[in-house]
Amino acid sequence: MINLINVEKRYGTRVLFEAVNLRLDPGKRYGIVGANGAGKSTMLRLITGEETADGGEIATPSRLKLGTLNQDHFAFEEVPIMNVVMQGKKALADAFDEKERLYDDPDADPNRFAELEEIIADHDGYAAEARIGEMLEGLGIPNEKHMQPMSVLSGGYKLRVLLAQCLFGEPDALLLDEPTNHLDIYSIRWLENYLVSSRAVVVVISHDREFLNAVCTHVIDVDYSTAKLYTGNYDEFLDQKALDEEMRAIETEKREKRIDELNQFVTRFKAKASKARQASSKAKQIERMEKDIEAPRYSSRIAPAIKFTPIRPSGKRVIEVTDLCKSFGDKQVLNNLNFEIYRNDKVAILGPNGVGKSTLLKILMGELEASGGEAVWGHETYPQYFSQDHSEALEKKTSLYEWLYSFAPAEPIGAIRGILGQMLFSGDDVHKQTTALSGGEAARLVIAKLILLKGNVLVLDEPTNHLDMEAIEALVDAVREFEGTVLLVSHNRYVVDKLATKILEIRPEGVDIFDGSYSEFLDKVGSDYLTYQVDLRAEQKNRQAEKKQKKNDRKGGDSQVDRKAYNAEAKPLIKKSQELEQKIAGLEEKLDAVKDLFSDPNYFVKADPAEVREKDAEKRALEAELQQEYEAWEAVNLEVEAVKAKHGVDQG
């Protein structure tokens, strides 16, 4: 476990948080939420030891293995992707490397080979490549690239490899800062499933509401210059926090009312001799109450004021796309797209990963040339673009004010500063250099540009990636109220559900437009690109169809004979499977007990070294026995499936 005891952190005179008391337990998953700049990432760095607290203590077991996302992918450019992930267990990676070197050394010590084999066995090394392959596939990196150097991947995919490296290390505590930013929806769902099944302490920072709802068992709210723990997912946290705010307001009102009543008594009777003693007593009571009242804490949550006002309405037809194609070398990304978008449509562009959604937006905005066909903007259209890689478009070595002013030099200073103020850049913030901006600040600055230029078409590519929850809500409200046309690419289901009035579905063979919301699209079409579970439902439907076909192909009499034969052959196997399940449950309970003992930092101080060695040996023996029982259980169940197939029994 990880304990934060009266932790505080300051930057100069600014208090990020103080009096933070948290206990983070294995098997629980904590989402850290709060406004940009409230101190979420700082709290993670305090836990990892990258920063030091200004007060209090962070207590962790001495052998606790922390897992964090390595950001330095440049160190692995020429290393095969498989080997990069293997570095998550450095002892295992080093053992494989040394073993390879010893093969070429005629004078190699045979005893060293045995030692290396023991290290590899301890880490289940010969199953490592299969596990790494599953991770990489789950994160969207195809099998054919696994032995290629890291340099073949783009920046976002390199970070996926480093995420796999972190997960492969099987840390006791997994600390992830915005892990979904560079993932597509399928990889996000894979990560959700992985984290939910993890027994580690999991701590994540994310602005993805659906991700937090799917993963979190607890929420740590960094606000009011402290951090408070809530039980439940993000939606449940919002309900609890709203209740807290209501109770806070009631208590403040009651306290102020009581002080006011006492003040009135003192004022009225202090001059009367008969009431003087009571008045003096009341005055002392007021003094005590005021001393007991803490200095007011203020919420760090501030929403930007976003309002998009088009300079004028566009023509009825906003854009017409005809036979549009795009290829990169031999790879065709967009194939023969034909569609039209009309005034006031709010269109969500969906499709499987890699189908070319962002590429389409870049072509529409003139940042890429089409390989064939054309896209023609309609009469009086003024499109404005929020690019997924918008931070690269920010001019370097300039201030926020200068950058925004460069797009509208005729605008008065007050108008420019007013828009920056709406986006929470006030005072000296407007002179901050663009190179010093965080991801959320850079996103807000680009939104300020959209407000300033008053386009009547907003082209938005993943606009919520770096925004905090308050900014996301403000952006969603502003886009809903916008009296213009919107083209949106987003993996955030909440955002798409709130905004889309039409769905443009891109598929490898072309494109379809559905007139309706995302929920209506799901009901009628069923292609859910934003929820992993729907793919499972589709697979289930396919399996049910196959079962039905098998039933139709079998004859009634034969089915009865097959069922009896199946029961005779399968019954002992099923019984064996159930026995193994019970045994596994017992072993897991014993292993959890040892792990709980080891998670207590005081245990290693108090316990005799011989006892520690004995418990460690017990832990390893239990893990080895569990692995054997898992393999036996899998083998028995494969036999059951084979018997089902042999006798034509439904495999459900």
C-alpha positions as CSV (number, residue, x, y, z in Angstrom):
1,M,0.0,0.0,0.0
2,I,1.0,3.7,-0.4
3,N,0.3,6.1,2.5
4,L,0.2,9.9,2.1
5,I,0.3,11.5,5.6
6,N,-0.3,15.2,6.0
7,V,1.3,15.9,2.6
8,E,1.7,19.4,1.3
9,K,3.2,20.9,-1.8
10,R,3.9,24.6,-2.5
11,Y,5.5,26.5,-5.4
12,G,6.7,29.8,-3.8
13,T,3.7,31.4,-2.1
14,R,1.2,29.2,-4.0
15,V,-0.2,26.3,-2.1
16,L,-1.0,23.4,-4.5
17,F,-2.4,21.2,-1.7
18,E,-1.9,20.6,2.0
19,A,-3.2,18.2,4.7
20,V,-3.5,15.4,2.2
21,N,-4.1,12.0,3.9
22,L,-4.7,9.1,1.5
23,R,-4.2,5.3,1.7
24,L,-3.9,3.6,-1.7
25,D,-4.5,-0.1,-1.6
26,P,-3.6,-3.0,-4.0
27,G,-6.5,-4.1,-6.3
28,K,-8.1,-0.6,-6.2
29,R,-8.0,1.9,-9.0
30,Y,-7.8,5.6,-8.3
31,G,-8.5,8.4,-10.8
32,I,-6.9,11.7,-9.9
33,V,-9.2,14.6,-11.1
34,G,-9.0,18.3,-10.9
35,A,-8.5,21.5,-13.0
36,N,-5.4,21.9,-15.1
37,G,-2.7,23.2,-12.8
38,A,-4.4,22.0,-9.6
39,G,-1.5,19.6,-8.9
40,K,-2.6,16.2,-10.3
41,S,0.7,15.4,-12.1
42,T,2.7,16.8,-9.1
43,M,0.9,14.3,-6.8
44,L,2.1,11.5,-9.1
45,R,5.6,12.8,-9.1
46,L,5.6,13.0,-5.3
47,I,4.6,9.3,-5.1
48,T,7.4,8.3,-7.5
49,G,10.0,10.4,-5.7
50,E,10.6,12.6,-8.7
51,E,9.6,15.6,-6.5
52,T,9.8,16.1,-2.8
53,A,6.9,17.2,-0.6
54,D,7.2,20.4,1.4
55,G,5.6,18.8,4.4
56,G,4.2,15.4,5.6
57,E,5.4,12.0,4.6
58,I,4.8,9.4,1.8
59,A,5.3,5.9,3.1
60,T,5.7,3.0,0.8
61,P,7.0,-0.6,1.3
62,S,10.7,-0.8,0.7
63,R,10.3,-3.4,-2.0
64,L,7.4,-1.7,-3.8
65,K,7.9,-1.7,-7.5
66,L,6.5,1.4,-9.2
67,G,5.5,1.4,-12.8
68,T,5.4,4.7,-14.7
69,L,5.2,5.6,-18.4
70,N,8.7,6.2,-19.8
71,Q,8.6,9.2,-22.1
72,D,12.0,8.8,-23.7
73,H,11.3,6.7,-26.8
74,F,14.5,8.1,-28.5
75,A,16.6,5.8,-26.4
76,F,15.1,2.8,-28.2
77,E,15.0,4.0,-31.8
78,E,17.1,1.1,-33.2
79,V,15.9,-1.6,-30.7
80,P,13.3,-4.1,-31.9
81,I,9.9,-3.3,-30.6
82,M,9.6,-6.7,-28.8
83,N,12.9,-6.0,-27.0
84,V,11.8,-2.5,-26.0
85,V,8.8,-4.0,-24.2
86,M,11.0,-6.8,-22.6
87,Q,13.0,-4.0,-20.9
88,G,10.0,-3.7,-18.6
89,K,11.6,-6.6,-16.8
90,K,15.2,-5.5,-17.0
91,A,16.6,-8.6,-15.3
92,L,14.9,-10.8,-17.8
93,A,16.0,-8.7,-20.8
94,D,19.6,-8.6,-19.5
95,A,19.5,-12.4,-19.0
96,F,18.4,-13.0,-22.6
97,D,21.0,-10.6,-23.9
98,E,23.9,-12.2,-21.8
99,K,22.8,-15.7,-22.8
100,E,23.0,-14.7,-26.5
101,R,26.5,-13.3,-26.0
102,L,27.7,-16.4,-24.1
103,Y,26.6,-18.6,-27.1
104,D,29.4,-16.9,-29.1
105,D,32.0,-17.3,-26.3
106,P,33.8,-20.6,-26.4
107,D,35.2,-20.1,-22.9
108,A,31.8,-19.3,-21.4
109,D,31.2,-20.7,-17.9
110,P,28.5,-23.4,-17.9
111,N,27.5,-22.4,-14.4
112,R,26.6,-19.0,-15.7
113,F,24.3,-20.5,-18.2
114,A,22.5,-22.3,-15.4
115,E,22.2,-19.1,-13.4
116,L,20.7,-17.3,-16.5
117,E,18.3,-20.1,-17.1
118,E,17.1,-19.7,-13.4
119,I,16.6,-16.0,-13.9
120,I,14.6,-16.6,-17.1
121,A,12.5,-19.3,-15.4
122,D,11.8,-17.1,-12.4
123,H,10.3,-14.5,-14.8
124,D,8.5,-17.1,-16.9
125,G,10.7,-15.8,-19.7
126,Y,9.9,-18.3,-22.4
127,A,6.2,-17.3,-22.3
128,A,7.2,-13.6,-22.4
129,E,7.2,-13.1,-26.2
130,A,3.6,-14.4,-26.4
131,R,2.5,-12.1,-23.6
132,I,4.2,-9.1,-25.2
133,G,2.7,-9.9,-28.5
134,E,-0.8,-9.9,-27.0
135,M,-0.1,-6.6,-25.4
136,L,1.2,-5.0,-28.6
137,E,-1.8,-6.3,-30.6
138,G,-4.2,-5.0,-28.0
139,L,-2.5,-1.6,-28.3
140,G,-2.9,-1.5,-32.0
141,I,0.6,-2.5,-33.1
142,P,0.3,-5.4,-35.7
143,N,2.3,-8.6,-35.3
144,E,4.4,-8.0,-38.4
145,K,6.1,-5.0,-36.8
146,H,7.0,-6.6,-33.4
147,M,10.5,-7.5,-34.5
148,Q,11.1,-4.3,-36.4
149,P,13.0,-1.3,-34.8
150,M,11.1,1.3,-32.8
151,S,12.0,3.9,-35.5
152,V,9.3,2.4,-37.9
153,L,6.6,3.8,-35.7
154,S,5.2,7.3,-35.4
155,G,5.4,9.2,-32.1
156,G,2.0,8.2,-30.8
157,Y,2.6,4.5,-31.5
158,K,6.1,4.7,-29.8
159,L,4.3,5.8,-26.7
160,R,2.0,2.8,-26.9
161,V,5.2,0.6,-26.9
162,L,6.4,2.3,-23.8
163,L,3.0,1.8,-22.2
164,A,3.3,-1.9,-23.0
165,Q,6.8,-1.8,-21.5
166,C,5.4,-0.4,-18.3
167,L,2.6,-2.9,-18.1
168,F,4.9,-5.9,-18.9
169,G,7.0,-5.0,-15.8
170,E,4.0,-6.1,-13.7
171,P,4.6,-3.3,-11.1
172,D,3.0,-3.4,-7.6
173,A,1.8,0.2,-8.2
174,L,0.9,1.5,-11.7
175,L,1.0,5.3,-12.1
176,L,-0.3,6.6,-15.4
177,D,-0.6,10.3,-16.5
178,E,-3.1,10.6,-19.4
179,P,-2.5,7.1,-20.8
180,T,-5.3,7.4,-23.3
181,N,-4.1,10.5,-25.2
182,H,-2.4,8.6,-28.0
183,L,-4.7,5.6,-28.1
184,D,-7.6,4.8,-30.5
185,I,-10.9,3.6,-29.0
186,Y,-10.1,-0.1,-29.3
187,S,-6.7,0.3,-27.5
188,I,-8.4,2.3,-24.8
189,R,-10.9,-0.5,-24.2
190,W,-8.1,-3.0,-24.2
191,L,-6.3,-0.9,-21.5
192,E,-9.5,-0.6,-19.5
193,N,-9.9,-4.4,-19.4
194,Y,-6.2,-4.8,-18.5
195,L,-6.4,-2.3,-15.6
196,V,-9.7,-3.7,-14.3
197,S,-8.1,-7.1,-14.0
198,S,-4.9,-5.8,-12.4
199,R,-4.1,-6.6,-8.7
200,A,-1.7,-3.6,-8.5
201,V,-2.4,-0.2,-7.0
202,V,-3.6,1.7,-10.1
203,V,-3.5,5.5,-10.1
204,V,-4.5,7.3,-13.3
205,I,-4.9,10.9,-14.4
206,S,-7.3,11.3,-17.2
207,H,-9.8,13.7,-18.7
208,D,-11.7,10.9,-20.5
209,R,-15.0,10.6,-18.6
210,E,-15.9,7.2,-20.1
211,F,-12.4,5.8,-19.2
212,L,-12.7,7.0,-15.6
213,N,-16.2,5.5,-15.3
214,A,-15.0,2.2,-16.7
215,V,-11.8,1.9,-14.6
216,C,-12.1,3.7,-11.3
217,T,-13.1,2.2,-8.0
218,H,-12.2,5.5,-6.3
219,V,-11.7,9.2,-7.3
220,I,-9.1,11.5,-5.7
221,D,-10.4,15.1,-6.2
222,V,-7.6,17.7,-6.1
223,D,-9.4,20.9,-5.2
224,Y,-9.8,23.5,-2.5
225,S,-6.0,23.3,-1.9
226,T,-6.2,19.7,-0.7
227,A,-7.2,16.2,-2.0
228,K,-10.2,14.3,-1.0
229,L,-11.0,10.6,-1.6
230,Y,-14.4,9.5,-2.9
231,T,-15.6,5.9,-3.5
232,G,-17.0,5.0,-6.9
233,N,-16.4,6.0,-10.5
234,Y,-16.4,9.5,-12.0
235,D,-20.2,9.9,-12.3
236,E,-20.7,8.7,-8.7
237,F,-18.0,11.2,-7.6
238,L,-19.8,14.1,-9.3
239,D,-23.0,13.2,-7.3
240,Q,-21.1,13.0,-4.0
241,K,-19.2,16.2,-4.7
242,A,-22.4,18.1,-5.5
243,L,-23.8,16.9,-2.2
244,D,-20.6,18.0,-0.4
245,E,-20.9,21.5,-2.0
246,E,-24.5,21.7,-0.9
247,M,-23.7,20.7,2.7
248,R,-20.7,23.2,2.7
249,A,-23.1,26.0,1.7
250,I,-25.6,25.0,4.3
251,E,-23.0,24.9,7.1
252,T,-21.5,28.3,6.0
253,E,-25.0,29.9,6.0
254,K,-25.8,28.5,9.5
255,R,-22.5,29.6,10.9
256,E,-22.8,33.1,9.5
257,K,-26.4,33.4,10.6
258,R,-25.4,32.4,14.2
259,I,-22.6,35.0,14.3
260,D,-25.0,37.6,13.0
261,E,-27.5,36.8,15.7
262,L,-24.8,37.0,18.4
263,N,-23.6,40.3,17.0
264,Q,-27.1,41.7,17.1
265,F,-27.4,40.7,20.8
266,V,-24.0,42.3,21.7
267,T,-24.9,45.5,19.8
268,R,-28.3,45.8,21.5
269,F,-27.4,45.0,25.1
270,K,-23.7,45.9,25.7
271,A,-24.7,49.3,27.1
272,K,-27.2,47.9,29.6
273,A,-25.8,47.0,33.0
274,S,-28.2,44.2,33.5
275,K,-27.2,42.5,30.2
276,A,-23.5,43.6,30.1
277,R,-22.2,40.2,31.4
278,Q,-24.3,38.3,28.8
279,A,-23.2,40.6,26.1
280,S,-19.5,40.2,27.0
281,S,-20.0,36.4,27.0
282,K,-21.6,36.5,23.6
283,A,-18.8,38.7,22.3
284,K,-16.2,36.1,23.5
285,Q,-18.3,33.4,21.8
286,I,-18.2,35.3,18.5
287,E,-14.4,35.6,18.9
288,R,-14.0,31.9,19.5
289,M,-16.3,31.0,16.5
290,E,-14.3,33.3,14.2
291,K,-11.1,31.8,15.4
292,D,-12.4,28.3,14.7
293,I,-13.4,29.3,11.2
294,E,-10.7,28.3,8.7
295,A,-9.6,30.8,6.1
296,P,-11.9,30.1,3.2
297,R,-10.6,27.7,0.5
298,Y,-11.5,28.4,-3.0
299,S,-12.1,25.8,-5.8
300,S,-9.4,25.6,-8.5
301,R,-12.1,24.5,-10.9
302,I,-12.8,27.4,-13.3
303,A,-14.5,26.8,-16.7
304,P,-13.4,28.9,-19.7
305,A,-16.1,31.1,-21.3
306,I,-16.4,29.7,-24.8
307,K,-18.8,31.2,-27.4
308,F,-18.4,30.7,-31.1
309,T,-20.1,33.5,-33.2
310,P,-20.0,33.0,-37.0
311,I,-19.2,36.2,-39.0
312,R,-22.1,35.4,-41.3
313,P,-24.2,32.4,-42.3
314,S,-22.8,30.1,-45.0
315,G,-24.6,29.0,-48.1
316,K,-26.9,26.0,-47.8
317,R,-24.4,23.5,-49.2
318,V,-21.2,23.8,-47.0
319,I,-19.0,21.3,-48.8
320,E,-19.3,18.7,-51.6
321,V,-16.8,15.8,-51.8
322,T,-16.6,13.9,-55.1
323,D,-14.7,10.7,-55.8
324,L,-12.1,11.6,-53.2
325,C,-9.1,9.3,-52.8
326,K,-5.9,9.4,-50.9
327,S,-2.9,7.0,-51.0
328,F,0.5,7.1,-49.3
329,G,2.7,5.1,-51.6
330,D,1.1,1.7,-52.2
331,K,-1.3,2.1,-49.2
332,Q,-4.7,3.5,-50.1
333,V,-6.3,5.3,-47.1
334,L,-9.4,6.9,-48.6
335,N,-11.3,5.3,-51.4
336,N,-13.8,7.0,-53.6
337,L,-15.6,9.2,-51.0
338,N,-18.8,11.0,-52.1
339,F,-20.8,13.1,-49.7
340,E,-22.3,16.5,-49.1
341,I,-22.6,18.5,-45.8
342,Y,-25.2,21.2,-45.3
343,R,-25.5,24.4,-43.2
344,N,-25.9,23.8,-39.4
345,D,-25.1,20.0,-39.7
346,K,-23.0,18.8,-36.8
347,V,-21.3,15.8,-38.2
348,A,-19.2,13.2,-36.3
349,I,-16.8,11.4,-38.5
350,L,-16.4,7.8,-37.4
351,G,-14.7,4.6,-38.6
352,P,-12.2,2.0,-37.6
353,N,-8.7,3.0,-36.6
354,G,-6.4,3.9,-39.6
355,V,-9.3,4.4,-42.0
356,G,-8.3,8.0,-42.6
357,K,-10.5,10.3,-40.5
358,S,-7.8,12.8,-39.7
359,T,-6.4,12.6,-43.2
360,L,-9.8,13.6,-44.6
361,L,-9.9,16.7,-42.4
362,K,-6.4,17.7,-43.5
363,I,-7.5,17.4,-47.2
364,L,-10.6,19.4,-46.6
365,M,-8.4,22.1,-44.9
366,G,-5.8,22.1,-47.7
367,E,-3.0,20.7,-45.6
368,L,-2.8,17.5,-47.7
369,E,-3.4,17.0,-51.4
370,A,-5.9,14.3,-52.5
371,S,-4.7,11.6,-54.8
372,G,-7.9,11.8,-56.8
373,G,-11.3,13.5,-56.8
374,E,-12.0,16.8,-55.1
375,A,-13.6,18.6,-52.1
376,V,-15.3,22.0,-52.9
377,W,-16.3,24.4,-50.2
378,G,-19.7,26.1,-50.7
379,H,-20.6,29.8,-51.0
380,E,-19.6,32.1,-48.1
381,T,-18.0,29.3,-46.1
382,Y,-15.3,30.2,-43.6
383,P,-13.8,27.0,-42.1
384,Q,-11.6,27.2,-39.0
385,Y,-9.5,24.2,-37.9
386,F,-8.5,22.6,-34.6
387,S,-5.8,20.1,-35.6
388,Q,-5.0,17.0,-33.5
389,D,-1.4,18.1,-33.5
390,H,-2.3,21.7,-32.8
391,S,0.7,22.4,-30.5
392,E,3.0,22.0,-33.5
393,A,1.2,24.9,-35.3
394,L,1.9,27.3,-32.4
395,E,4.7,29.7,-33.5
396,K,7.7,29.4,-31.3
397,K,9.4,32.2,-29.4
398,T,6.4,34.4,-29.2
399,S,3.9,35.3,-26.5
400,L,0.3,34.2,-26.3
401,Y,-0.9,37.7,-27.0
402,E,1.5,38.2,-30.0
403,W,0.5,34.8,-31.5
404,L,-3.3,35.5,-31.3
405,Y,-2.9,39.1,-32.4
406,S,-1.0,37.9,-35.6
407,F,-4.3,36.5,-36.9
408,A,-6.3,39.7,-36.6
409,P,-3.9,42.7,-36.4
410,A,-6.9,45.1,-37.0
411,E,-8.5,44.0,-33.8
412,P,-8.1,46.3,-30.7
413,I,-5.9,45.3,-27.9
414,G,-8.9,45.0,-25.6
415,A,-10.6,42.5,-27.8
416,I,-7.6,40.2,-28.0
417,R,-7.0,40.4,-24.2
418,G,-10.7,39.8,-23.6
419,I,-10.7,36.6,-25.6
420,L,-7.5,35.4,-23.8
421,G,-9.3,36.2,-20.5
422,Q,-12.3,34.1,-21.6
423,M,-9.9,31.2,-22.0
424,L,-8.4,31.8,-18.5
425,F,-5.2,33.7,-19.6
426,S,-5.2,36.9,-17.6
427,G,-2.7,39.4,-16.2
428,D,0.9,38.4,-17.0
429,D,-0.2,35.1,-18.4
430,V,-0.8,36.7,-21.8
431,H,3.0,37.3,-22.1
432,K,3.9,33.7,-21.4
433,Q,5.9,32.1,-24.3
434,T,4.0,29.5,-26.4
435,T,6.8,27.0,-25.8
436,A,6.0,27.0,-22.1
437,L,2.4,26.0,-22.5
438,S,1.0,22.8,-21.1
439,G,-1.2,20.6,-23.4
440,G,-4.4,22.0,-21.9
441,E,-3.2,25.6,-22.2
442,A,-2.2,25.1,-25.8
443,A,-5.6,23.6,-26.6
444,R,-7.3,26.6,-25.0
445,L,-5.1,29.0,-27.0
446,V,-6.2,27.4,-30.3
447,I,-9.8,27.6,-29.2
448,A,-9.2,31.3,-28.6
449,K,-8.1,31.6,-32.2
450,L,-11.4,29.9,-33.3
451,I,-13.4,32.4,-31.3
452,L,-11.4,35.4,-32.7
453,L,-11.7,34.4,-36.4
454,K,-15.5,33.8,-36.3
455,G,-15.6,31.0,-38.8
456,N,-19.0,29.6,-39.8
457,V,-17.6,26.0,-40.1
458,L,-15.6,24.4,-37.2
459,V,-13.4,21.5,-38.2
460,L,-12.4,19.8,-35.0
461,D,-9.9,16.9,-34.8
462,E,-9.8,15.4,-31.2
463,P,-10.3,18.8,-29.6
464,T,-10.8,17.4,-26.0
465,N,-7.5,15.4,-25.7
466,H,-5.7,17.8,-23.3
467,L,-8.6,19.7,-21.8
468,D,-9.8,19.3,-18.2
469,M,-13.4,18.3,-17.4
470,E,-14.6,21.9,-17.0
471,A,-13.1,23.0,-20.3
472,I,-14.6,19.9,-22.1
473,E,-18.1,20.8,-20.7
474,A,-17.7,24.4,-21.8
475,L,-16.5,23.4,-25.3
476,V,-19.4,20.9,-25.7
477,D,-21.9,23.6,-24.6
478,A,-20.4,26.1,-27.0
479,V,-20.4,23.8,-30.0
480,R,-24.0,22.8,-29.3
481,E,-25.1,26.4,-29.3
482,F,-22.9,27.3,-32.3
483,E,-25.1,28.6,-35.2
484,G,-22.9,27.1,-37.9
485,T,-21.6,23.7,-39.2
486,V,-19.3,21.3,-37.4
487,L,-17.1,18.5,-38.6
488,L,-15.8,16.5,-35.6
489,V,-13.4,13.6,-35.2
490,S,-13.3,12.3,-31.6
491,H,-12.9,9.0,-29.7
492,N,-14.8,10.5,-26.7
493,R,-18.2,8.9,-26.7
494,Y,-19.6,11.5,-24.3
495,V,-18.6,14.4,-26.7
496,V,-19.9,12.6,-29.8
497,D,-23.2,11.7,-28.1
498,K,-23.8,15.3,-27.0
499,L,-22.9,17.0,-30.3
500,A,-23.6,14.9,-33.4
501,T,-26.8,15.4,-35.5
502,K,-25.3,13.3,-38.3
503,I,-22.8,10.5,-38.5
504,L,-20.4,10.2,-41.4
505,E,-19.1,6.6,-41.4
506,I,-15.9,6.0,-43.3
507,R,-15.2,2.4,-44.3
508,P,-12.4,1.0,-46.4
509,E,-14.8,0.6,-49.3
510,G,-16.4,4.1,-49.1
511,V,-18.6,6.3,-46.9
512,D,-22.2,6.5,-45.6
513,I,-24.0,9.4,-43.9
514,F,-26.6,8.6,-41.2
515,D,-29.1,11.4,-40.4
516,G,-29.5,11.3,-36.6
517,S,-27.6,11.2,-33.3
518,Y,-25.0,8.7,-32.3
519,S,-27.5,6.8,-30.2
520,E,-29.9,6.6,-33.1
521,F,-27.0,5.4,-35.3
522,L,-26.3,2.6,-32.9
523,D,-29.9,1.5,-32.7
524,K,-30.3,1.4,-36.5
525,V,-26.8,0.6,-37.8
526,G,-25.1,-1.1,-34.9
527,S,-21.5,-0.2,-35.8
528,D,-20.2,1.2,-32.6
529,Y,-16.7,2.6,-33.1
530,L,-16.6,4.1,-29.6
531,T,-17.4,1.1,-27.4
532,Y,-15.4,-2.1,-27.4
533,Q,-18.2,-4.1,-25.9
534,V,-20.3,-3.8,-29.0
535,D,-17.7,-5.7,-31.0
536,L,-18.2,-8.5,-28.5
537,R,-22.0,-8.4,-29.1
538,A,-21.4,-8.7,-32.8
539,E,-19.2,-11.7,-32.2
540,Q,-21.9,-13.2,-30.0
541,K,-24.5,-12.8,-32.8
542,N,-22.1,-14.5,-35.2
543,R,-21.7,-17.4,-32.8
544,Q,-25.4,-17.7,-32.3
545,A,-26.0,-17.8,-36.0
546,E,-23.4,-20.5,-36.3
547,K,-25.0,-22.5,-33.5
548,K,-28.4,-22.2,-35.2
549,Q,-26.9,-23.4,-38.5
550,K,-25.4,-26.5,-36.8
551,K,-28.7,-27.3,-35.2
552,N,-30.4,-27.1,-38.6
553,D,-27.8,-29.4,-40.1
554,R,-28.2,-32.1,-37.4
555,K,-31.0,-34.7,-37.3
556,G,-33.1,-35.0,-34.2
557,G,-32.3,-38.8,-33.5
558,D,-28.6,-38.2,-34.0
559,S,-28.6,-35.3,-31.6
560,Q,-30.0,-37.6,-28.8
561,V,-27.3,-40.2,-29.4
562,D,-24.6,-37.5,-29.5
563,R,-25.9,-35.9,-26.3
564,K,-25.6,-39.2,-24.4
565,A,-22.2,-39.9,-25.7
566,Y,-21.1,-36.3,-24.9
567,N,-22.3,-36.6,-21.3
568,A,-20.5,-39.8,-20.8
569,E,-17.2,-38.4,-22.1
570,A,-17.5,-34.8,-20.8
571,K,-18.8,-35.4,-17.3
572,P,-15.5,-36.5,-15.7
573,L,-13.7,-33.6,-17.4
574,I,-16.2,-31.0,-16.2
575,K,-15.8,-32.4,-12.7
576,K,-12.0,-32.2,-12.9
577,S,-12.4,-28.5,-14.1
578,Q,-14.5,-27.6,-11.1
579,E,-12.1,-29.3,-8.7
580,L,-9.2,-27.3,-10.2
581,E,-11.2,-24.1,-9.9
582,Q,-11.7,-24.7,-6.2
583,K,-8.0,-25.5,-5.7
584,I,-7.0,-22.3,-7.6
585,A,-9.3,-20.2,-5.5
586,G,-7.7,-21.7,-2.3
587,L,-4.1,-21.0,-3.6
588,E,-5.0,-17.5,-4.6
589,E,-6.4,-16.8,-1.1
590,K,-3.1,-18.1,0.5
591,L,-1.0,-16.0,-2.0
592,D,-3.1,-12.9,-1.3
593,A,-2.4,-13.3,2.5
594,V,1.3,-13.4,1.9
595,K,1.2,-10.4,-0.4
596,D,-0.9,-8.5,2.2
597,L,1.8,-9.2,4.7
598,F,4.5,-7.9,2.4
599,S,2.5,-4.8,1.6
600,D,2.9,-3.6,5.2
601,P,6.0,-1.5,5.4
602,N,6.4,-2.3,9.1
603,Y,6.6,-6.0,8.5
604,F,10.1,-6.0,7.1
605,V,11.3,-3.9,10.1
606,K,9.8,-6.1,12.8
607,A,10.1,-9.6,11.2
608,D,13.1,-11.9,11.6
609,P,15.1,-12.2,8.4
610,A,14.7,-16.0,8.5
611,E,10.9,-15.5,8.6
612,V,11.0,-13.1,5.7
613,R,13.0,-15.6,3.6
614,E,10.6,-18.4,4.6
615,K,7.5,-16.2,3.5
616,D,9.2,-15.2,0.3
617,A,9.9,-18.9,-0.5
618,E,6.3,-19.7,0.3
619,K,5.1,-16.9,-2.0
620,R,7.3,-18.2,-4.9
621,A,6.1,-21.8,-4.3
622,L,2.4,-20.7,-4.3
623,E,3.0,-18.7,-7.6
624,A,4.6,-21.7,-9.2
625,E,1.9,-24.1,-8.0
626,L,-0.8,-21.6,-9.2
627,Q,0.8,-21.4,-12.7
628,Q,0.7,-25.2,-12.9
629,E,-2.9,-25.4,-11.8
630,Y,-3.9,-22.6,-14.3
631,E,-2.3,-24.6,-17.1
632,A,-4.0,-27.8,-16.0
633,W,-7.4,-26.0,-15.8
634,E,-6.9,-24.6,-19.4
635,A,-5.9,-28.1,-20.7
636,V,-9.0,-29.7,-19.2
637,N,-11.2,-27.1,-20.6
638,L,-9.7,-27.4,-24.1
639,E,-10.5,-31.1,-23.8
640,V,-14.1,-30.3,-22.9
641,E,-14.3,-28.0,-26.0
642,A,-12.9,-30.8,-28.2
643,V,-15.5,-33.2,-26.8
644,K,-18.2,-30.7,-27.6
645,A,-17.0,-30.3,-31.2
646,K,-16.7,-34.1,-31.6
647,H,-20.3,-34.7,-30.6
648,G,-21.8,-31.6,-32.2
649,V,-22.8,-30.0,-28.9
650,D,-23.3,-26.2,-28.9
651,Q,-20.1,-24.5,-27.6
652,G,-21.6,-21.7,-25.6
